[in-house]
């Protein structure tokens, strides 16, 4: 069984959301960073990861500032 793919509303946050994701190179952190990078309410995304290239695909990397920590 597969679950339908949906975009979280993030209605509790105003447009222009700035987000910081720690552990963006791991499976869960990378998925969370990808979801935030693709979301229209997110205006700024910072990803802390040992390997920033693993955190976001190249197509979404332009929307995020990947930082090594």
C-alpha positions in Angstrom: 0.0 0.0 0.0 1.3 3.5 -0.9 0.2 6.7 0.8 -0.9 9.6 -1.3 1.7 12.3 -1.8 0.6 15.6 -0.3 2.2 19.0 0.4 2.0 20.0 4.1 0.0 23.2 4.5 2.3 24.8 7.2 -0.7 27.0 7.9 0.6 27.8 11.4 3.5 29.7 9.8 3.3 33.0 7.9 4.6 33.1 4.3 8.3 33.9 4.3 9.2 31.1 6.7 12.9 30.8 7.5 14.0 27.3 8.4 17.1 25.6 9.7 17.5 21.8 9.4 20.3 20.0 11.3 21.3 16.5 10.0 20.3 17.3 6.4 22.5 14.6 5.1 20.6 11.8 6.8 17.6 10.1 5.4 15.0 11.9 7.5 16.8 15.3 7.6 17.3 15.2 3.8 13.6 14.4 3.2 12.6 17.2 5.5 14.9 19.6 3.8 13.6 18.6 0.4 10.0 19.1 1.5 10.8 22.5 3.0 12.8 23.6 -0.1 9.9 22.8 -2.4 7.3 24.5 -0.2 6.0 27.9 -1.4 5.8 29.3 2.2 9.5 28.8 2.8 11.6 31.8 1.7 14.9 30.8 3.3 16.3 27.4 4.1 19.6 26.6 5.8 20.8 23.0 6.0 23.5 21.8 8.3 25.0 18.6 7.0 28.4 16.8 6.8 27.8 16.5 3.0 25.6 19.3 1.7 25.3 17.6 -1.7 23.6 14.7 -0.1 21.0 16.9 1.6 19.4 18.5 -1.4 19.3 17.6 -5.1 21.0 20.2 -7.4 17.6 21.5 -8.6 16.6 22.5 -5.1 20.1 23.6 -3.9 19.6 27.0 -5.3 16.8 27.7 -2.8 18.9 26.6 0.2 22.2 27.7 1.8 23.9 24.4 2.7 26.4 24.8 5.5 29.0 22.3 6.7 29.0 21.7 10.4 
